Amino acid sequence: MGQLTFILGGARSGKSTFAENKAKKLGGRVVYIATAEEKDEEMAARIEVHKRERPSHWQTVEIPINVGQTVTSQQIDADIILLDCLTL
């Protein structure tokens, strides 16, 4: 297993942008696991911004629930796995 980086902070504090920039700098194949759900217009708009800001060659997998179970049951071929939005 390689390096694990855990980024935490307050709501809308720039965690996603920080993680995305780190992944861009590291390079390689990125799988972006998105867990956020479009429950209202504000969240839908935020999700769209995130989608536009991600490089088009990154693979995005949307897993809103049972993230751990779903991820372990899939074959993920990536150098970097970016798991975004683990709301407690």
PDB file of N, CA, C and O in Angstrom, chain B, residues numbered from 101:
ATOM      1  N   MET B 101       0.853  -1.181   0.000  1.00  0.00           N
ATOM      2  CA  MET B 101       0.000   0.000   0.000  1.00  0.00           C
ATOM      3  C   MET B 101       0.889   1.230   0.000  1.00  0.00           C
ATOM      4  O   MET B 101       1.936   1.258   0.647  1.00  0.00           O
ATOM      5  N   GLY B 102       0.463   2.235  -0.726  1.00  0.00           N
ATOM      6  CA  GLY B 102       1.229   3.469  -0.833  1.00  0.00           C
ATOM      7  C   GLY B 102       0.889   4.459   0.257  1.00  0.00           C
ATOM      8  O   GLY B 102       0.406   4.097   1.331  1.00  0.00           O
ATOM      9  N   GLN B 103       1.149   5.700  -0.041  1.00  0.00           N
ATOM     10  CA  GLN B 103       0.938   6.798   0.900  1.00  0.00           C
ATOM     11  C   GLN B 103      -0.546   7.096   1.059  1.00  0.00           C
ATOM     12  O   GLN B 103      -1.306   7.034   0.092  1.00  0.00           O
ATOM     13  N   LEU B 104      -0.950   7.416   2.267  1.00  0.00           N
ATOM     14  CA  LEU B 104      -2.318   7.829   2.555  1.00  0.00           C
ATOM     15  C   LEU B 104      -2.274   9.243   3.105  1.00  0.00           C
ATOM     16  O   LEU B 104      -1.567   9.521   4.073  1.00  0.00           O
ATOM     17  N   THR B 105      -3.035  10.137   2.483  1.00  0.00           N
ATOM     18  CA  THR B 105      -3.139  11.514   2.956  1.00  0.00           C
ATOM     19  C   THR B 105      -4.596  11.773   3.307  1.00  0.00           C
ATOM     20  O   THR B 105      -5.486  11.555   2.485  1.00  0.00           O
ATOM     21  N   PHE B 106      -4.839  12.237   4.523  1.00  0.00           N
ATOM     22  CA  PHE B 106      -6.189  12.531   4.998  1.00  0.00           C
ATOM     23  C   PHE B 106      -6.284  14.026   5.226  1.00  0.00           C
ATOM     24  O   PHE B 106      -5.514  14.594   6.001  1.00  0.00           O
ATOM     25  N   ILE B 107      -7.231  14.666   4.548  1.00  0.00           N
ATOM     26  CA  ILE B 107      -7.390  16.118   4.638  1.00  0.00           C
ATOM     27  C   ILE B 107      -8.725  16.397   5.316  1.00  0.00           C
ATOM     28  O   ILE B 107      -9.768  15.923   4.865  1.00  0.00           O
ATOM     29  N   LEU B 108      -8.691  17.157   6.388  1.00  0.00           N
ATOM     30  CA  LEU B 108      -9.940  17.505   7.033  1.00  0.00           C
ATOM     31  C   LEU B 108      -9.972  18.984   7.364  1.00  0.00           C
ATOM     32  O   LEU B 108      -8.937  19.643   7.470  1.00  0.00           O
ATOM     33  N   GLY B 109     -11.177  19.485   7.523  1.00  0.00           N
ATOM     34  CA  GLY B 109     -11.375  20.891   7.836  1.00  0.00           C
ATOM     35  C   GLY B 109     -12.856  21.199   7.859  1.00  0.00           C
ATOM     36  O   GLY B 109     -13.689  20.319   7.645  1.00  0.00           O
ATOM     37  N   GLY B 110     -13.172  22.431   8.117  1.00  0.00           N
ATOM     38  CA  GLY B 110     -14.556  22.863   8.196  1.00  0.00           C
ATOM     39  C   GLY B 110     -15.266  22.825   6.853  1.00  0.00           C
ATOM     40  O   GLY B 110     -14.645  22.671   5.802  1.00  0.00           O
ATOM     41  N   ALA B 111     -16.583  22.970   6.917  1.00  0.00           N
ATOM     42  CA  ALA B 111     -17.393  22.997   5.702  1.00  0.00           C
ATOM     43  C   ALA B 111     -16.946  24.145   4.802  1.00  0.00           C
ATOM     44  O   ALA B 111     -16.767  25.273   5.262  1.00  0.00           O
ATOM     45  N   ARG B 112     -16.770  23.853   3.538  1.00  0.00           N
ATOM     46  CA  ARG B 112     -16.415  24.829   2.504  1.00  0.00           C
ATOM     47  C   ARG B 112     -15.118  25.567   2.840  1.00  0.00           C
ATOM     48  O   ARG B 112     -15.001  26.771   2.617  1.00  0.00           O
ATOM     49  N   SER B 113     -14.142  24.823   3.382  1.00  0.00           N
ATOM     50  CA  SER B 113     -12.868  25.441   3.766  1.00  0.00           C
ATOM     51  C   SER B 113     -11.766  25.248   2.729  1.00  0.00           C
ATOM     52  O   SER B 113     -10.632  25.679   2.944  1.00  0.00           O
ATOM     53  N   GLY B 114     -12.089  24.604   1.605  1.00  0.00           N
ATOM     54  CA  GLY B 114     -11.092  24.416   0.554  1.00  0.00           C
ATOM     55  C   GLY B 114     -10.437  23.048   0.533  1.00  0.00           C
ATOM     56  O   GLY B 114      -9.421  22.854  -0.135  1.00  0.00           O
ATOM     57  N   LYS B 115     -11.009  22.097   1.259  1.00  0.00           N
ATOM     58  CA  LYS B 115     -10.435  20.747   1.317  1.00  0.00           C
ATOM     59  C   LYS B 115     -10.377  20.103  -0.061  1.00  0.00           C
ATOM     60  O   LYS B 115      -9.351  19.541  -0.442  1.00  0.00           O
ATOM     61  N   SER B 116     -11.468  20.181  -0.805  1.00  0.00           N
ATOM     62  CA  SER B 116     -11.518  19.543  -2.129  1.00  0.00           C
ATOM     63  C   SER B 116     -10.498  20.159  -3.071  1.00  0.00           C
ATOM     64  O   SER B 116      -9.777  19.443  -3.766  1.00  0.00           O
ATOM     65  N   THR B 117     -10.437  21.471  -3.096  1.00  0.00           N
ATOM     66  CA  THR B 117      -9.482  22.159  -3.970  1.00  0.00           C
ATOM     67  C   THR B 117      -8.056  21.795  -3.596  1.00  0.00           C
ATOM     68  O   THR B 117      -7.228  21.553  -4.474  1.00  0.00           O
ATOM     69  N   PHE B 118      -7.762  21.752  -2.309  1.00  0.00           N
ATOM     70  CA  PHE B 118      -6.431  21.375  -1.844  1.00  0.00           C
ATOM     71  C   PHE B 118      -6.085  19.960  -2.316  1.00  0.00           C
ATOM     72  O   PHE B 118      -4.998  19.728  -2.845  1.00  0.00           O
ATOM     73  N   ALA B 119      -7.007  19.024  -2.126  1.00  0.00           N
ATOM     74  CA  ALA B 119      -6.773  17.629  -2.512  1.00  0.00           C
ATOM     75  C   ALA B 119      -6.619  17.490  -4.023  1.00  0.00           C
ATOM     76  O   ALA B 119      -5.753  16.755  -4.496  1.00  0.00           O
ATOM     77  N   GLU B 120      -7.455  18.193  -4.777  1.00  0.00           N
ATOM     78  CA  GLU B 120      -7.367  18.136  -6.238  1.00  0.00           C
ATOM     79  C   GLU B 120      -6.035  18.695  -6.726  1.00  0.00           C
ATOM     80  O   GLU B 120      -5.417  18.120  -7.621  1.00  0.00           O
ATOM     81  N   ASN B 121      -5.591  19.798  -6.155  1.00  0.00           N
ATOM     82  CA  ASN B 121      -4.298  20.378  -6.548  1.00  0.00           C
ATOM     83  C   ASN B 121      -3.148  19.435  -6.212  1.00  0.00           C
ATOM     84  O   ASN B 121      -2.202  19.308  -6.990  1.00  0.00           O
ATOM     85  N   LYS B 122      -3.224  18.778  -5.069  1.00  0.00           N
ATOM     86  CA  LYS B 122      -2.190  17.810  -4.689  1.00  0.00           C
ATOM     87  C   LYS B 122      -2.157  16.649  -5.684  1.00  0.00           C
ATOM     88  O   LYS B 122      -1.082  16.214  -6.097  1.00  0.00           O
ATOM     89  N   ALA B 123      -3.321  16.153  -6.066  1.00  0.00           N
ATOM     90  CA  ALA B 123      -3.400  15.050  -7.032  1.00  0.00           C
ATOM     91  C   ALA B 123      -2.843  15.471  -8.391  1.00  0.00           C
ATOM     92  O   ALA B 123      -2.148  14.696  -9.049  1.00  0.00           O
ATOM     93  N   LYS B 124      -3.149  16.697  -8.808  1.00  0.00           N
ATOM     94  CA  LYS B 124      -2.620  17.201 -10.086  1.00  0.00           C
ATOM     95  C   LYS B 124      -1.099  17.259 -10.058  1.00  0.00           C
ATOM     96  O   LYS B 124      -0.442  16.890 -11.031  1.00  0.00           O
ATOM     97  N   LYS B 125      -0.540  17.722  -8.946  1.00  0.00           N
ATOM     98  CA  LYS B 125       0.921  17.832  -8.825  1.00  0.00           C
ATOM     99  C   LYS B 125       1.593  16.466  -8.819  1.00  0.00           C
ATOM    100  O   LYS B 125       2.670  16.299  -9.392  1.00  0.00           O
ATOM    101  N   LEU B 126       0.966  15.493  -8.177  1.00  0.00           N
ATOM    102  CA  LEU B 126       1.543  14.153  -8.112  1.00  0.00           C
ATOM    103  C   LEU B 126       1.503  13.454  -9.471  1.00  0.00           C
ATOM    104  O   LEU B 126       2.395  12.676  -9.806  1.00  0.00           O
ATOM    105  N   GLY B 127       0.453  13.742 -10.251  1.00  0.00           N
ATOM    106  CA  GLY B 127       0.315  13.130 -11.566  1.00  0.00           C
ATOM    107  C   GLY B 127      -0.109  11.670 -11.468  1.00  0.00           C
ATOM    108  O   GLY B 127      -0.273  11.128 -10.375  1.00  0.00           O
ATOM    109  N   GLY B 128      -0.281  11.056 -12.607  1.00  0.00           N
ATOM    110  CA  GLY B 128      -0.711   9.663 -12.651  1.00  0.00           C
ATOM    111  C   GLY B 128      -2.202   9.538 -12.887  1.00  0.00           C
ATOM    112  O   GLY B 128      -2.909  10.523 -13.099  1.00  0.00           O
ATOM    113  N   ARG B 129      -2.656   8.293 -12.843  1.00  0.00           N
ATOM    114  CA  ARG B 129      -4.080   7.997 -13.073  1.00  0.00           C
ATOM    115  C   ARG B 129      -4.861   8.288 -11.793  1.00  0.00           C
ATOM    116  O   ARG B 129      -4.560   7.757 -10.724  1.00  0.00           O
ATOM    117  N   VAL B 130      -5.862   9.139 -11.932  1.00  0.00           N
ATOM    118  CA  VAL B 130      -6.664   9.546 -10.773  1.00  0.00           C
ATOM    119  C   VAL B 130      -8.084   9.013 -10.918  1.00  0.00           C
ATOM    120  O   VAL B 130      -8.721   9.175 -11.959  1.00  0.00           O
ATOM    121  N   VAL B 131      -8.561   8.382  -9.867  1.00  0.00           N
ATOM    122  CA  VAL B 131      -9.976   8.030  -9.761  1.00  0.00           C
ATOM    123  C   VAL B 131     -10.548   8.908  -8.658  1.00  0.00           C
ATOM    124  O   VAL B 131     -10.088   8.875  -7.516  1.00  0.00           O
ATOM    125  N   TYR B 132     -11.552   9.687  -9.015  1.00  0.00           N
ATOM    126  CA  TYR B 132     -12.195  10.635  -8.106  1.00  0.00           C
ATOM    127  C   TYR B 132     -13.508  10.006  -7.656  1.00  0.00           C
ATOM    128  O   TYR B 132     -14.418   9.817  -8.462  1.00  0.00           O
ATOM    129  N   ILE B 133     -13.604   9.684  -6.379  1.00  0.00           N
ATOM    130  CA  ILE B 133     -14.830   9.099  -5.844  1.00  0.00           C
ATOM    131  C   ILE B 133     -15.646  10.218  -5.210  1.00  0.00           C
ATOM    132  O   ILE B 133     -15.263  10.794  -4.192  1.00  0.00           O
ATOM    133  N   ALA B 134     -16.769  10.507  -5.835  1.00  0.00           N
ATOM    134  CA  ALA B 134     -17.642  11.595  -5.391  1.00  0.00           C
ATOM    135  C   ALA B 134     -18.814  11.006  -4.608  1.00  0.00           C
ATOM    136  O   ALA B 134     -19.518  10.123  -5.097  1.00  0.00           O
ATOM    137  N   THR B 135     -19.011  11.501  -3.396  1.00  0.00           N
ATOM    138  CA  THR B 135     -20.077  10.963  -2.548  1.00  0.00           C
ATOM    139  C   THR B 135     -21.237  11.931  -2.344  1.00  0.00           C
ATOM    140  O   THR B 135     -22.287  11.541  -1.834  1.00  0.00           O
ATOM    141  N   ALA B 136     -21.057  13.180  -2.735  1.00  0.00           N
ATOM    142  CA  ALA B 136     -22.098  14.190  -2.494  1.00  0.00           C
ATOM    143  C   ALA B 136     -23.339  13.903  -3.334  1.00  0.00           C
ATOM    144  O   ALA B 136     -23.247  13.428  -4.466  1.00  0.00           O
ATOM    145  N   GLU B 137     -24.487  14.199  -2.763  1.00  0.00           N
ATOM    146  CA  GLU B 137     -25.755  14.028  -3.465  1.00  0.00           C
ATOM    147  C   GLU B 137     -26.390  15.387  -3.713  1.00  0.00           C
ATOM    148  O   GLU B 137     -26.269  16.303  -2.899  1.00  0.00           O
ATOM    149  N   GLU B 138     -27.066  15.505  -4.845  1.00  0.00           N
ATOM    150  CA  GLU B 138     -27.752  16.752  -5.207  1.00  0.00           C
ATOM    151  C   GLU B 138     -29.101  16.804  -4.495  1.00  0.00           C
ATOM    152  O   GLU B 138     -30.134  16.461  -5.070  1.00  0.00           O
ATOM    153  N   LYS B 139     -29.074  17.233  -3.247  1.00  0.00           N
ATOM    154  CA  LYS B 139     -30.317  17.274  -2.471  1.00  0.00           C
ATOM    155  C   LYS B 139     -31.050  18.601  -2.592  1.00  0.00           C
ATOM    156  O   LYS B 139     -32.233  18.691  -2.261  1.00  0.00           O
ATOM    157  N   ASP B 140     -30.356  19.630  -3.063  1.00  0.00           N
ATOM    158  CA  ASP B 140     -30.986  20.928  -3.281  1.00  0.00           C
ATOM    159  C   ASP B 140     -30.215  21.665  -4.375  1.00  0.00           C
ATOM    160  O   ASP B 140     -29.183  21.189  -4.847  1.00  0.00           O
ATOM    161  N   GLU B 141     -30.726  22.828  -4.771  1.00  0.00           N
ATOM    162  CA  GLU B 141     -30.110  23.577  -5.870  1.00  0.00           C
ATOM    163  C   GLU B 141     -28.699  24.046  -5.534  1.00  0.00           C
ATOM    164  O   GLU B 141     -27.823  24.046  -6.399  1.00  0.00           O
ATOM    165  N   GLU B 142     -28.473  24.446  -4.287  1.00  0.00           N
ATOM    166  CA  GLU B 142     -27.144  24.914  -3.899  1.00  0.00           C
ATOM    167  C   GLU B 142     -26.111  23.793  -4.038  1.00  0.00           C
ATOM    168  O   GLU B 142     -25.018  24.006  -4.563  1.00  0.00           O
ATOM    169  N   MET B 143     -26.469  22.604  -3.563  1.00  0.00           N
ATOM    170  CA  MET B 143     -25.532  21.481  -3.658  1.00  0.00           C
ATOM    171  C   MET B 143     -25.330  21.077  -5.110  1.00  0.00           C
ATOM    172  O   MET B 143     -24.215  20.732  -5.502  1.00  0.00           O
ATOM    173  N   ALA B 144     -26.373  21.114  -5.904  1.00  0.00           N
ATOM    174  CA  ALA B 144     -26.241  20.788  -7.327  1.00  0.00           C
ATOM    175  C   ALA B 144     -25.270  21.750  -8.005  1.00  0.00           C
ATOM    176  O   ALA B 144     -24.454  21.336  -8.828  1.00  0.00           O
ATOM    177  N   ALA B 145     -25.359  23.025  -7.660  1.00  0.00           N
ATOM    178  CA  ALA B 145     -24.451  24.025  -8.237  1.00  0.00           C
ATOM    179  C   ALA B 145     -23.016  23.776  -7.792  1.00  0.00           C
ATOM    180  O   ALA B 145     -22.093  23.888  -8.598  1.00  0.00           O
ATOM    181  N   ARG B 146     -22.817  23.443  -6.535  1.00  0.00           N
ATOM    182  CA  ARG B 146     -21.464  23.161  -6.030  1.00  0.00           C
ATOM    183  C   ARG B 146     -20.864  21.935  -6.717  1.00  0.00           C
ATOM    184  O   ARG B 146     -19.679  21.922  -7.050  1.00  0.00           O
ATOM    185  N   ILE B 147     -21.679  20.916  -6.925  1.00  0.00           N
ATOM    186  CA  ILE B 147     -21.208  19.705  -7.608  1.00  0.00           C
ATOM    187  C   ILE B 147     -20.793  20.033  -9.033  1.00  0.00           C
ATOM    188  O   ILE B 147     -19.769  19.541  -9.507  1.00  0.00           O
ATOM    189  N   GLU B 148     -21.571  20.854  -9.719  1.00  0.00           N
ATOM    190  CA  GLU B 148     -21.231  21.239 -11.099  1.00  0.00           C
ATOM    191  C   GLU B 148     -19.904  21.982 -11.163  1.00  0.00           C
ATOM    192  O   GLU B 148     -19.110  21.756 -12.076  1.00  0.00           O
ATOM    193  N   VAL B 149     -19.659  22.863 -10.202  1.00  0.00           N
ATOM    194  CA  VAL B 149     -18.379  23.586 -10.156  1.00  0.00           C
ATOM    195  C   VAL B 149     -17.234  22.595 -10.001  1.00  0.00           C
ATOM    196  O   VAL B 149     -16.222  22.693 -10.694  1.00  0.00           O
ATOM    197  N   HIS B 150     -17.396  21.644  -9.092  1.00  0.00           N
ATOM    198  CA  HIS B 150     -16.347  20.635  -8.889  1.00  0.00           C
ATOM    199  C   HIS B 150     -16.108  19.835 -10.169  1.00  0.00           C
ATOM    200  O   HIS B 150     -14.961  19.564 -10.525  1.00  0.00           O
ATOM    201  N   LYS B 151     -17.174  19.460 -10.854  1.00  0.00           N
ATOM    202  CA  LYS B 151     -17.029  18.687 -12.097  1.00  0.00           C
ATOM    203  C   LYS B 151     -16.252  19.477 -13.146  1.00  0.00           C
ATOM    204  O   LYS B 151     -15.379  18.927 -13.818  1.00  0.00           O
ATOM    205  N   ARG B 152     -16.566  20.759 -13.287  1.00  0.00           N
ATOM    206  CA  ARG B 152     -15.884  21.599 -14.288  1.00  0.00           C
ATOM    207  C   ARG B 152     -14.409  21.792 -13.957  1.00  0.00           C
ATOM    208  O   ARG B 152     -13.581  21.906 -14.860  1.00  0.00           O
ATOM    209  N   GLU B 153     -14.077  21.828 -12.674  1.00  0.00           N
ATOM    210  CA  GLU B 153     -12.699  22.089 -12.262  1.00  0.00           C
ATOM    211  C   GLU B 153     -11.801  20.857 -12.348  1.00  0.00           C
ATOM    212  O   GLU B 153     -10.577  20.988 -12.371  1.00  0.00           O
ATOM    213  N   ARG B 154     -12.390  19.664 -12.395  1.00  0.00           N
ATOM    214  CA  ARG B 154     -11.588  18.441 -12.470  1.00  0.00           C
ATOM    215  C   ARG B 154     -11.075  18.227 -13.887  1.00  0.00           C
ATOM    216  O   ARG B 154     -11.792  18.501 -14.849  1.00  0.00           O
ATOM    217  N   PRO B 155      -9.846  17.742 -14.031  1.00  0.00           N
ATOM    218  CA  PRO B 155      -9.342  17.407 -15.361  1.00  0.00           C
ATOM    219  C   PRO B 155     -10.223  16.340 -16.018  1.00  0.00           C
ATOM    220  O   PRO B 155     -10.699  15.420 -15.352  1.00  0.00           O
ATOM    221  N   SER B 156     -10.429  16.471 -17.315  1.00  0.00           N
ATOM    222  CA  SER B 156     -11.328  15.557 -18.026  1.00  0.00           C
ATOM    223  C   SER B 156     -10.800  14.127 -18.076  1.00  0.00           C
ATOM    224  O   SER B 156     -11.580  13.191 -18.256  1.00  0.00           O
ATOM    225  N   HIS B 157      -9.491  13.941 -17.922  1.00  0.00           N
ATOM    226  CA  HIS B 157      -8.939  12.582 -17.988  1.00  0.00           C
ATOM    227  C   HIS B 157      -9.047  11.830 -16.658  1.00  0.00           C
ATOM    228  O   HIS B 157      -8.725  10.643 -16.594  1.00  0.00           O
ATOM    229  N   TRP B 158      -9.491  12.500 -15.608  1.00  0.00           N
ATOM    230  CA  TRP B 158      -9.723  11.804 -14.344  1.00  0.00           C
ATOM    231  C   TRP B 158     -10.998  10.982 -14.467  1.00  0.00           C
ATOM    232  O   TRP B 158     -11.987  11.444 -15.035  1.00  0.00           O
ATOM    233  N   GLN B 159     -10.974   9.782 -13.941  1.00  0.00           N
ATOM    234  CA  GLN B 159     -12.172   8.954 -13.914  1.00  0.00           C
ATOM    235  C   GLN B 159     -12.973   9.325 -12.670  1.00  0.00           C
ATOM    236  O   GLN B 159     -12.424   9.379 -11.569  1.00  0.00           O
ATOM    237  N   THR B 160     -14.257   9.577 -12.840  1.00  0.00           N
ATOM    238  CA  THR B 160     -15.117   9.907 -11.703  1.00  0.00           C
ATOM    239  C   THR B 160     -16.085   8.761 -11.457  1.00  0.00           C
ATOM    240  O   THR B 160     -16.728   8.263 -12.380  1.00  0.00           O
ATOM    241  N   VAL B 161     -16.178   8.352 -10.198  1.00  0.00           N
ATOM    242  CA  VAL B 161     -17.121   7.323  -9.781  1.00  0.00           C
ATOM    243  C   VAL B 161     -18.003   7.954  -8.713  1.00  0.00           C
ATOM    244  O   VAL B 161     -17.501   8.460  -7.709  1.00  0.00           O
ATOM    245  N   GLU B 162     -19.314   7.927  -8.924  1.00  0.00           N
ATOM    246  CA  GLU B 162     -20.242   8.508  -7.953  1.00  0.00           C
ATOM    247  C   GLU B 162     -20.779   7.400  -7.050  1.00  0.00           C
ATOM    248  O   GLU B 162     -21.438   6.469  -7.514  1.00  0.00           O
ATOM    249  N   ILE B 163     -20.489   7.515  -5.757  1.00  0.00           N
ATOM    250  CA  ILE B 163     -20.914   6.520  -4.766  1.00  0.00           C
ATOM    251  C   ILE B 163     -21.483   7.276  -3.562  1.00  0.00           C
ATOM    252  O   ILE B 163     -20.737   7.607  -2.640  1.00  0.00           O
ATOM    253  N   PRO B 164     -22.784   7.552  -3.556  1.00  0.00           N
ATOM    254  CA  PRO B 164     -23.351   8.357  -2.472  1.00  0.00           C
ATOM    255  C   PRO B 164     -23.514   7.627  -1.138  1.00  0.00           C
ATOM    256  O   PRO B 164     -23.516   8.269  -0.087  1.00  0.00           O
ATOM    257  N   ILE B 165     -23.650   6.299  -1.160  1.00  0.00           N
ATOM    258  CA  ILE B 165     -23.828   5.553   0.094  1.00  0.00           C
ATOM    259  C   ILE B 165     -22.984   4.279   0.069  1.00  0.00           C
ATOM    260  O   ILE B 165     -22.566   3.819  -0.994  1.00  0.00           O
ATOM    261  N   ASN B 166     -22.743   3.725   1.242  1.00  0.00           N
ATOM    262  CA  ASN B 166     -21.966   2.483   1.368  1.00  0.00           C
ATOM    263  C   ASN B 166     -20.633   2.566   0.635  1.00  0.00           C
ATOM    264  O   ASN B 166     -20.261   1.655  -0.104  1.00  0.00           O
ATOM    265  N   VAL B 167     -19.925   3.658   0.845  1.00  0.00           N
ATOM    266  CA  VAL B 167     -18.683   3.926   0.111  1.00  0.00           C
ATOM    267  C   VAL B 167     -17.661   2.811   0.325  1.00  0.00           C
ATOM    268  O   VAL B 167     -17.133   2.263  -0.642  1.00  0.00           O
ATOM    269  N   GLY B 168     -17.381   2.477   1.570  1.00  0.00           N
ATOM    270  CA  GLY B 168     -16.370   1.465   1.857  1.00  0.00           C
ATOM    271  C   GLY B 168     -16.677   0.134   1.214  1.00  0.00           C
ATOM    272  O   GLY B 168     -15.807  -0.483   0.600  1.00  0.00           O
ATOM    273  N   GLN B 169     -17.907  -0.310   1.353  1.00  0.00           N
ATOM    274  CA  GLN B 169     -18.321  -1.593   0.790  1.00  0.00           C
ATOM    275  C   GLN B 169     -18.231  -1.575  -0.735  1.00  0.00           C
ATOM    276  O   GLN B 169     -17.764  -2.538  -1.344  1.00  0.00           O
ATOM    277  N   THR B 170     -18.675  -0.489  -1.345  1.00  0.00           N
ATOM    278  CA  THR B 170     -18.663  -0.396  -2.799  1.00  0.00           C
ATOM    279  C   THR B 170     -17.241  -0.333  -3.333  1.00  0.00           C
ATOM    280  O   THR B 170     -16.919  -0.997  -4.318  1.00  0.00           O
ATOM    281  N   VAL B 171     -16.389   0.460  -2.694  1.00  0.00           N
ATOM    282  CA  VAL B 171     -15.006   0.609  -3.158  1.00  0.00           C
ATOM    283  C   VAL B 171     -14.256  -0.710  -3.057  1.00  0.00           C
ATOM    284  O   VAL B 171     -13.533  -1.080  -3.982  1.00  0.00           O
ATOM    285  N   THR B 172     -14.416  -1.423  -1.954  1.00  0.00           N
ATOM    286  CA  THR B 172     -13.678  -2.679  -1.793  1.00  0.00           C
ATOM    287  C   THR B 172     -14.172  -3.767  -2.737  1.00  0.00           C
ATOM    288  O   THR B 172     -13.439  -4.717  -3.014  1.00  0.00           O
ATOM    289  N   SER B 173     -15.393  -3.649  -3.233  1.00  0.00           N
ATOM    290  CA  SER B 173     -15.915  -4.661  -4.157  1.00  0.00           C
ATOM    291  C   SER B 173     -15.559  -4.366  -5.613  1.00  0.00           C
ATOM    292  O   SER B 173     -15.804  -5.202  -6.483  1.00  0.00           O
ATOM    293  N   GLN B 174     -14.993  -3.204  -5.893  1.00  0.00           N
ATOM    294  CA  GLN B 174     -14.635  -2.827  -7.262  1.00  0.00           C
ATOM    295  C   GLN B 174     -13.132  -2.930  -7.464  1.00  0.00           C
ATOM    296  O   GLN B 174     -12.349  -2.798  -6.524  1.00  0.00           O
ATOM    297  N   GLN B 175     -12.749  -3.168  -8.703  1.00  0.00           N
ATOM    298  CA  GLN B 175     -11.339  -3.120  -9.073  1.00  0.00           C
ATOM    299  C   GLN B 175     -11.041  -1.686  -9.484  1.00  0.00           C
ATOM    300  O   GLN B 175     -11.542  -1.221 -10.508  1.00  0.00           O
ATOM    301  N   ILE B 176     -10.243  -0.987  -8.711  1.00  0.00           N
ATOM    302  CA  ILE B 176      -9.903   0.395  -9.037  1.00  0.00           C
ATOM    303  C   ILE B 176      -8.446   0.432  -9.461  1.00  0.00           C
ATOM    304  O   ILE B 176      -7.545   0.159  -8.668  1.00  0.00           O
ATOM    305  N   ASP B 177      -8.227   0.775 -10.727  1.00  0.00           N
ATOM    306  CA  ASP B 177      -6.878   0.848 -11.282  1.00  0.00           C
ATOM    307  C   ASP B 177      -6.471   2.315 -11.324  1.00  0.00           C
ATOM    308  O   ASP B 177      -6.817   3.042 -12.256  1.00  0.00           O
ATOM    309  N   ALA B 178      -5.732   2.740 -10.302  1.00  0.00           N
ATOM    310  CA  ALA B 178      -5.360   4.148 -10.215  1.00  0.00           C
ATOM    311  C   ALA B 178      -4.077   4.304  -9.419  1.00  0.00           C
ATOM    312  O   ALA B 178      -3.739   3.473  -8.577  1.00  0.00           O
ATOM    313  N   ASP B 179      -3.376   5.386  -9.706  1.00  0.00           N
ATOM    314  CA  ASP B 179      -2.226   5.769  -8.898  1.00  0.00           C
ATOM    315  C   ASP B 179      -2.691   6.577  -7.691  1.00  0.00           C
ATOM    316  O   ASP B 179      -2.087   6.532  -6.619  1.00  0.00           O
ATOM    317  N   ILE B 180      -3.784   7.322  -7.895  1.00  0.00           N
ATOM    318  CA  ILE B 180      -4.337   8.185  -6.846  1.00  0.00           C
ATOM    319  C   ILE B 180      -5.841   7.960  -6.779  1.00  0.00           C
ATOM    320  O   ILE B 180      -6.528   7.995  -7.800  1.00  0.00           O
ATOM    321  N   ILE B 181      -6.343   7.732  -5.583  1.00  0.00           N
ATOM    322  CA  ILE B 181      -7.785   7.666  -5.356  1.00  0.00           C
ATOM    323  C   ILE B 181      -8.135   8.853  -4.479  1.00  0.00           C
ATOM    324  O   ILE B 181      -7.665   8.961  -3.347  1.00  0.00           O
ATOM    325  N   LEU B 182      -8.962   9.742  -5.007  1.00  0.00           N
ATOM    326  CA  LEU B 182      -9.375  10.928  -4.265  1.00  0.00           C
ATOM    327  C   LEU B 182     -10.831  10.720  -3.856  1.00  0.00           C
ATOM    328  O   LEU B 182     -11.729  10.722  -4.698  1.00  0.00           O
ATOM    329  N   LEU B 183     -11.049  10.543  -2.579  1.00  0.00           N
ATOM    330  CA  LEU B 183     -12.387  10.336  -2.027  1.00  0.00           C
ATOM    331  C   LEU B 183     -12.854  11.652  -1.441  1.00  0.00           C
ATOM    332  O   LEU B 183     -12.269  12.154  -0.480  1.00  0.00           O
ATOM    333  N   ASP B 184     -13.907  12.213  -2.017  1.00  0.00           N
ATOM    334  CA  ASP B 184     -14.351  13.548  -1.622  1.00  0.00           C
ATOM    335  C   ASP B 184     -15.711  13.508  -0.948  1.00  0.00           C
ATOM    336  O   ASP B 184     -16.616  12.791  -1.375  1.00  0.00           O
ATOM    337  N   CYS B 185     -15.835  14.287   0.105  1.00  0.00           N
ATOM    338  CA  CYS B 185     -17.090  14.569   0.802  1.00  0.00           C
ATOM    339  C   CYS B 185     -17.554  13.425   1.694  1.00  0.00           C
ATOM    340  O   CYS B 185     -18.501  12.710   1.369  1.00  0.00           O
ATOM    341  N   LEU B 186     -16.877  13.268   2.812  1.00  0.00           N
ATOM    342  CA  LEU B 186     -17.298  12.300   3.828  1.00  0.00           C
ATOM    343  C   LEU B 186     -17.972  13.051   4.963  1.00  0.00           C
ATOM    344  O   LEU B 186     -17.366  13.292   6.007  1.00  0.00           O
ATOM    345  N   THR B 187     -19.214  13.414   4.756  1.00  0.00           N
ATOM    346  CA  THR B 187     -19.962  14.156   5.761  1.00  0.00           C
ATOM    347  C   THR B 187     -20.331  13.230   6.905  1.00  0.00           C
ATOM    348  O   THR B 187     -20.852  12.135   6.694  1.00  0.00           O
ATOM    349  N   LEU B 188     -20.057  13.678   8.104  1.00  0.00           N
ATOM    350  CA  LEU B 188     -20.367  12.863   9.285  1.00  0.00           C
ATOM    351  C   LEU B 188     -21.727  13.209   9.829  1.00  0.00           C
ATOM    352  O   LEU B 188     -22.161  12.626  10.822  1.00  0.00           O
TER     353      LEU B 188
END
